[in-house]
Amino acid sequence: MIKIDKQIVGYAVNQPAEEKEEAKKDFKREGGGDIAEVIRMHEKLERPEMLVGSTYKVKTPVSDHAMYVTINDIILNEGTEHEKRRPFEIFINSKNLDHYQWIVALTRIISAVFRKGGDVAFLAEELKAVFDPRGGYWQAGGKFMPSIIAELGHIVEKHLITIGMMAEPGLDEHQQKLVEQKRAEFEESKKQTDAFSESEYPEGAQLCSKCNTTAVIMMDGCMTCLNCGDSKCG
């Protein structure tokens, strides 16, 4: 028995020597120091002195100034049978300073993803899914663009298709032939043309929810898109 003459202000539980030592065990951080080192999953690539790339002009009706998007590519395994061209960085230039902050942020993030390597095609889909709460705009030809960011996504997609990282979207031979046949039948039945319309699709066509093109018409009792072949009847 132990008699306690003082007020208890704290306590601790005795542990066996092995458990006590394991409780104090600390894992060392990679590289030492207080911050863990980032482990790269692939070989680090240094930026070459010169890169090849393409520049795309973006002129939207919601802005007075055009934007110029430059995507530079790095050539891997140059001169071998495994030579590949992959995006390495992106730059966006515009006179409109209202967009300066998000342009800088977006270019740095996209460039970081490009340099990380791997399948970067998901970037195009993510950017194309961005909608402007104030509303989008129509491009020449009747294609609806939900936001400026979405148009940047289309540019990234176009570039990835050009360098061979993505397959060009489209209909197969049978679907294309069927769409052309139905379109010819529809135009023959209507016999109407609009001299002031820049759209290549028939007058009265509606907006397609899948490809955002005014190319949906009634064919065989079903709303069908002449651009992507989407049909409500499956």
C-alpha positions in Angstrom: 0.0 0.0 0.0 1.2 3.5 -0.9 -0.3 6.5 0.9 -0.7 9.6 -1.3 -0.2 12.8 0.7 -0.2 15.2 -2.3 -2.8 16.3 -4.8 -2.8 14.2 -8.0 -2.0 16.4 -11.0 -1.2 13.8 -13.6 -0.6 10.1 -14.2 1.0 7.6 -16.6 0.5 3.9 -17.3 3.6 1.7 -17.0 4.2 -0.3 -20.2 6.6 -3.2 -20.8 10.0 -2.2 -22.2 9.3 -3.5 -25.8 5.9 -1.7 -26.1 7.3 1.5 -24.6 10.1 1.5 -27.2 7.8 0.8 -30.1 5.5 3.6 -29.0 8.4 6.0 -29.4 9.3 4.7 -32.8 9.5 7.5 -35.4 9.7 7.0 -39.2 12.4 9.0 -40.9 11.2 11.2 -43.8 12.6 10.6 -47.3 15.6 12.9 -47.9 15.7 13.9 -44.2 14.5 17.2 -42.8 10.9 18.2 -41.8 9.4 17.8 -45.3 9.0 14.5 -47.1 10.7 14.2 -50.5 8.4 13.9 -53.4 9.0 10.5 -55.0 8.8 10.6 -58.8 7.3 7.6 -60.5 9.3 8.1 -63.7 12.5 9.6 -64.9 12.8 13.3 -64.4 12.9 15.2 -67.7 14.8 18.5 -68.0 13.4 21.1 -70.4 15.4 21.1 -73.6 16.7 24.4 -75.0 14.3 24.2 -77.9 10.8 22.7 -78.1 8.5 22.3 -81.1 4.9 23.3 -80.8 1.7 24.8 -82.3 -0.1 28.1 -81.6 -3.9 28.3 -81.8 -6.0 31.5 -82.1 -9.1 31.8 -80.0 -11.5 34.7 -80.8 -14.8 34.6 -78.8 -17.8 37.0 -79.0 -17.6 37.5 -75.2 -14.2 39.2 -75.4 -12.8 42.0 -77.4 -9.3 40.5 -77.6 -8.2 37.2 -79.0 -6.3 34.7 -77.0 -3.3 32.7 -78.4 -2.7 29.3 -77.0 0.7 27.7 -77.6 1.3 24.1 -76.7 5.0 22.9 -76.9 5.9 19.3 -77.3 8.9 17.2 -76.3 10.2 14.4 -78.5 11.0 11.2 -76.6 13.4 8.6 -78.0 14.2 10.8 -80.9 15.6 9.0 -83.9 14.5 5.5 -82.8 11.5 3.3 -83.7 10.0 4.3 -80.3 10.0 8.0 -81.0 7.0 9.8 -79.6 5.8 13.4 -79.4 4.2 14.4 -76.1 2.9 17.8 -74.7 5.3 19.4 -72.3 4.0 22.9 -71.6 1.2 25.4 -72.5 1.1 29.2 -72.7 -1.9 31.4 -73.1 -1.4 35.0 -74.2 -4.1 37.7 -74.2 -4.4 41.5 -74.0 -7.4 41.1 -71.7 -6.0 41.5 -68.2 -9.3 40.5 -66.6 -8.3 36.9 -67.3 -4.7 37.3 -66.1 -5.0 35.4 -62.8 -6.8 32.3 -64.0 -4.7 32.2 -67.2 -1.5 32.0 -65.1 -3.0 29.4 -62.8 -4.4 27.3 -65.6 -1.2 27.3 -67.6 0.9 26.3 -64.6 -1.4 23.5 -63.6 -1.8 22.1 -67.2 2.0 22.3 -67.8 2.6 20.4 -64.5 0.2 17.7 -65.6 1.9 17.5 -69.1 5.3 17.2 -67.5 4.1 14.4 -65.2 3.6 12.3 -68.2 1.2 9.4 -68.7 -2.3 9.7 -70.2 -3.1 13.4 -70.1 -6.2 13.1 -72.4 -8.5 13.4 -69.4 -7.5 17.1 -69.3 -9.5 17.8 -72.5 -12.6 16.2 -71.1 -12.4 18.0 -67.8 -11.9 21.4 -69.4 -14.7 20.9 -71.9 -17.1 20.2 -69.0 -16.7 23.7 -67.5 -19.7 25.9 -68.0 -19.9 29.7 -67.6 -22.7 30.7 -65.2 -23.3 33.8 -67.3 -23.9 31.6 -70.4 -21.8 30.4 -73.2 -21.6 31.5 -76.9 -22.1 30.2 -80.4 -19.2 29.6 -82.8 -19.5 30.1 -86.5 -21.2 27.1 -88.0 -23.7 26.6 -85.2 -21.5 24.9 -82.5 -22.3 26.0 -78.9 -19.4 26.6 -76.6 -20.3 26.6 -72.9 -17.3 28.7 -71.7 -13.9 30.0 -72.7 -12.3 27.2 -70.6 -14.3 24.6 -72.6 -12.9 26.0 -75.8 -9.4 25.6 -74.4 -10.3 22.0 -73.7 -11.3 21.6 -77.4 -7.9 23.1 -78.4 -6.0 20.7 -76.1 -8.1 17.8 -77.6 -7.3 19.0 -81.1 -3.6 19.2 -80.3 -3.5 15.7 -78.8 -5.3 14.3 -81.9 -2.7 16.0 -84.1 0.3 14.4 -82.3 -1.4 11.0 -82.1 -2.2 10.8 -78.4 -6.0 10.7 -79.0 -8.1 9.1 -81.8 -10.1 11.5 -83.8 -13.8 11.3 -82.8 -16.2 10.4 -85.5 -18.7 7.9 -87.0 -17.7 4.6 -88.5 -18.2 4.0 -92.2 -21.7 2.4 -91.8 -23.0 5.2 -89.5 -21.6 7.9 -91.7 -23.3 6.4 -94.8 -26.6 6.1 -93.0 -26.4 9.7 -91.7 -25.6 11.1 -95.2 -28.5 9.1 -96.7 -31.0 10.3 -94.1 -29.7 13.9 -94.5 -30.2 13.7 -98.2 -33.7 12.4 -97.8 -34.5 15.2 -95.3 -33.1 18.0 -97.5 -35.0 16.6 -100.5 -38.3 16.6 -98.6 -37.9 20.1 -97.3 -36.2 21.9 -100.3 -35.5 24.9 -98.2 -32.2 26.8 -97.9 -31.2 29.9 -96.0 -28.9 32.2 -97.8 -27.9 34.0 -94.6 -27.1 31.0 -92.5 -23.5 29.9 -92.1 -24.5 26.5 -90.7 -23.9 23.5 -92.9 -27.0 21.8 -91.4 -30.6 22.1 -92.5 -32.7 25.0 -91.4 -34.7 24.4 -88.3 -32.2 22.0 -86.8 -32.1 21.9 -83.0 -29.2 21.8 -80.6 -27.6 18.4 -79.9 -27.1 17.8 -76.2 -24.2 15.5 -76.9 -22.0 17.4 -79.3 -23.5 21.0 -78.8 -24.2 21.4 -82.6 -27.4 22.6 -84.1 -27.8 19.5 -86.2 -30.7 17.6 -84.6 -33.6 17.0 -87.0 -36.7 14.6 -87.0 -35.8 11.5 -89.0 -38.1 8.5 -89.3 -40.1 9.7 -86.3 -37.0 10.2 -84.1 -34.8 13.2 -83.2 -31.4 12.4 -84.7 -28.2 14.4 -84.8 -26.6 14.8 -88.3 -23.2 15.6 -86.8 -22.5 12.8 -84.2 -25.4 10.4 -85.0 -26.9 10.6 -81.5 -30.5 9.5 -81.6 -33.2 9.4 -78.9 -34.3 6.0 -80.3 -31.0 4.4 -79.6 
